[in-house]
Each structure stands twice: as C-alpha cells, then as structure tokens.
Amino acid sequence: MALMDFKTITVPDPPEVTVRAGTAPDGKLTLKLVDLRLSDVSFLPLSVAAVPVGILSMLLSKPTASAVREFFTDQTLDVPLPQPLGTSFPAGDTEVKVRLDQPELGSHNGMLMISGTPSVS
C-alpha cells in the first residue's frame, strides 16, 4: 500500500461515452468522442495520509468532472487498419476472397454496424 491510496469514484459509474466512428481516405479508422456523461469525479481516501487530499477532491468533484468532459469531448483518434477488412474460404477447388472496401462505421437499432463496398474474387 502506498503512502496515499485512493479509490476513484465517478457519477455515473462508469461514465457514459458516445463515440462516432468513420473512415479517413488514407484507410484509417477515425474515432471521435462526441459526448461524455460525467457529473462527479472524486477520490475516496484509502489511507490516513490521503484524507486531506480526499476532502479537497470531494469539494472539487464537479469542477473536476467539467474539466475532464471539456478535455475529452471532440477529441479524435486515428486507428490505422493494417489490412483491408475481409476473409477467405474454400469453395471446391478454389479459394473465395471477400474484402470490404471503403468501410464505414455506423449504428443500426443501437448496434454497431460496418458497411462498405464488398469485393469478391
């Protein structure tokens, strides 16, 4: 156990995150955080030495949550796709290859959906 130990508490627990995903022309998957529902962030002291800092964190829980929301909202992350999305399978004496060109992420009835142009060879 360290000199000062804390347990992080968030409201809601866990925070609710909404991410929008799409693809860039260079083949990267682009993720953008569009909404972060977080109203409080506080640190519950788990050691005696941490009590003064824990009390301060309780007083600053709402401003801390606001700062975290402002920092992360609208941040983007590009994830390179090392190869095209696809698969292959045997069909008799040949191998059928199916690839998804220009993939785009979206949602359908609350589920993650990947769409694009299929290429079969």
One Martini backbone bead per residue (centre of mass of N, CA, C, O) as a GRO file, in nm:
protein
  121
    1MET     BB    1   0.097   0.036   0.023
    2ALA     BB    2   0.068   0.351  -0.009
    3LEU     BB    3   0.065   0.649   0.136
    4MET     BB    4  -0.144   0.725  -0.103
    5ASP     BB    5  -0.480   0.611  -0.124
    6PHE     BB    6  -0.728   0.556  -0.387
    7LYS     BB    7  -1.068   0.587  -0.493
    8THR     BB    8  -1.242   0.611  -0.780
    9ILE     BB    9  -1.527   0.828  -0.832
   10THR     BB   10  -1.819   0.809  -1.040
   11VAL     BB   11  -2.073   1.020  -1.206
   12PRO     BB   12  -2.134   0.787  -1.345
   13ASP     BB   13  -2.104   0.418  -1.300
   14PRO     BB   14  -1.993   0.446  -1.557
   15PRO     BB   15  -1.924   0.644  -1.786
   16GLU     BB   16  -2.082   0.796  -2.059
   17VAL     BB   17  -2.006   0.707  -2.402
   18THR     BB   18  -1.979   0.879  -2.721
   19VAL     BB   19  -1.898   0.740  -3.043
   20ARG     BB   20  -1.762   0.833  -3.353
   21ALA     BB   21  -1.734   0.659  -3.667
   22GLY     BB   22  -1.481   0.642  -3.930
   23THR     BB   23  -1.330   0.706  -4.245
   24ALA     BB   24  -1.041   0.763  -4.404
   25PRO     BB   25  -0.876   0.791  -4.704
   26ASP     BB   26  -0.611   0.633  -4.567
   27GLY     BB   27  -0.759   0.384  -4.393
   28LYS     BB   28  -0.856   0.504  -4.137
   29LEU     BB   29  -0.984   0.498  -3.820
   30THR     BB   30  -1.224   0.728  -3.687
   31LEU     BB   31  -1.243   0.863  -3.358
   32LYS     BB   32  -1.514   1.037  -3.178
   33LEU     BB   33  -1.586   1.223  -2.901
   34VAL     BB   34  -1.924   1.347  -2.839
   35ASP     BB   35  -1.991   1.214  -2.541
   36LEU     BB   36  -1.979   1.291  -2.177
   37ARG     BB   37  -2.107   1.137  -1.891
   38LEU     BB   38  -2.010   1.356  -1.619
   39SER     BB   39  -2.053   1.487  -1.281
   40ASP     BB   40  -1.837   1.314  -1.103
   41VAL     BB   41  -1.505   1.343  -0.937
   42SER     BB   42  -1.356   1.126  -0.693
   43PHE     BB   43  -1.147   1.064  -0.391
   44LEU     BB   44  -1.114   0.792  -0.192
   45PRO     BB   45  -0.975   0.736   0.096
   46LEU     BB   46  -0.735   0.455   0.199
   47SER     BB   47  -0.566   0.657   0.376
   48VAL     BB   48  -0.467   0.875   0.611
   49ALA     BB   49  -0.286   1.062   0.424
   50ALA     BB   50  -0.542   1.107   0.212
   51VAL     BB   51  -0.765   1.280   0.348
   52PRO     BB   52  -0.708   1.579   0.264
   53VAL     BB   53  -0.730   1.522  -0.042
   54GLY     BB   54  -1.015   1.396  -0.035
   55ILE     BB   55  -1.163   1.647   0.061
   56LEU     BB   56  -1.084   1.825  -0.179
   57SER     BB   57  -1.210   1.641  -0.399
   58MET     BB   58  -1.504   1.675  -0.306
   59LEU     BB   59  -1.512   1.986  -0.365
   60LEU     BB   60  -1.400   1.923  -0.686
   61SER     BB   61  -1.587   1.720  -0.847
   62LYS     BB   62  -1.735   1.902  -1.058
   63PRO     BB   63  -1.495   2.056  -1.189
   64THR     BB   64  -1.347   1.799  -1.274
   65ALA     BB   65  -1.564   1.688  -1.464
   66SER     BB   66  -1.565   1.932  -1.652
   67ALA     BB   67  -1.267   1.913  -1.740
   68VAL     BB   68  -1.285   1.630  -1.860
   69ARG     BB   69  -1.503   1.686  -2.070
   70GLU     BB   70  -1.354   1.917  -2.222
   71PHE     BB   71  -1.102   1.751  -2.301
   72PHE     BB   72  -1.248   1.492  -2.453
   73THR     BB   73  -1.431   1.643  -2.617
   74ASP     BB   74  -1.363   1.606  -2.966
   75GLN     BB   75  -1.176   1.388  -2.973
   76THR     BB   76  -0.932   1.220  -3.174
   77LEU     BB   77  -0.876   0.889  -3.336
   78ASP     BB   78  -0.635   0.717  -3.522
   79VAL     BB   79  -0.677   0.392  -3.677
   80PRO     BB   80  -0.490   0.172  -3.820
   81LEU     BB   81  -0.530  -0.042  -4.097
   82PRO     BB   82  -0.329  -0.305  -4.195
   83GLN     BB   83  -0.590  -0.422  -4.340
   84PRO     BB   84  -0.830  -0.530  -4.501
   85LEU     BB   85  -1.144  -0.620  -4.473
   86GLY     BB   86  -1.167  -0.983  -4.439
   87THR     BB   87  -1.202  -1.301  -4.621
   88SER     BB   88  -1.167  -1.664  -4.650
   89PHE     BB   89  -1.279  -1.950  -4.860
   90PRO     BB   90  -1.363  -2.259  -4.952
   91ALA     BB   91  -1.464  -2.368  -5.304
   92GLY     BB   92  -1.360  -2.638  -5.356
   93ASP     BB   93  -1.075  -2.556  -5.559
   94THR     BB   94  -1.129  -2.274  -5.437
   95GLU     BB   95  -1.070  -1.935  -5.331
   96VAL     BB   96  -1.261  -1.713  -5.149
   97LYS     BB   97  -1.260  -1.353  -5.161
   98VAL     BB   98  -1.349  -1.112  -4.908
   99ARG     BB   99  -1.392  -0.754  -4.931
  100LEU     BB  100  -1.387  -0.431  -4.764
  101ASP     BB  101  -1.451  -0.135  -4.904
  102GLN     BB  102  -1.483   0.148  -4.757
  103PRO     BB  103  -1.526   0.161  -4.453
  104GLU     BB  104  -1.816   0.211  -4.233
  105LEU     BB  105  -1.936   0.346  -3.943
  106GLY     BB  106  -2.229   0.262  -3.750
  107SER     BB  107  -2.584   0.247  -3.681
  108HIS     BB  108  -2.836  -0.008  -3.568
  109ASN     BB  109  -3.042  -0.027  -3.325
  110GLY     BB  110  -2.776   0.022  -3.125
  111MET     BB  111  -2.572  -0.097  -3.329
  112LEU     BB  112  -2.291  -0.191  -3.465
  113MET     BB  113  -2.191  -0.088  -3.805
  114ILE     BB  114  -2.058  -0.225  -4.107
  115SER     BB  115  -1.984  -0.061  -4.411
  116GLY     BB  116  -1.966  -0.121  -4.777
  117THR     BB  117  -1.768  -0.247  -5.041
  118PRO     BB  118  -1.779  -0.534  -5.198
  119SER     BB  119  -1.516  -0.785  -5.271
  120VAL     BB  120  -1.498  -1.049  -5.511
  121SER     BB  121  -1.246  -1.340  -5.584
   0.00000   0.00000   0.00000
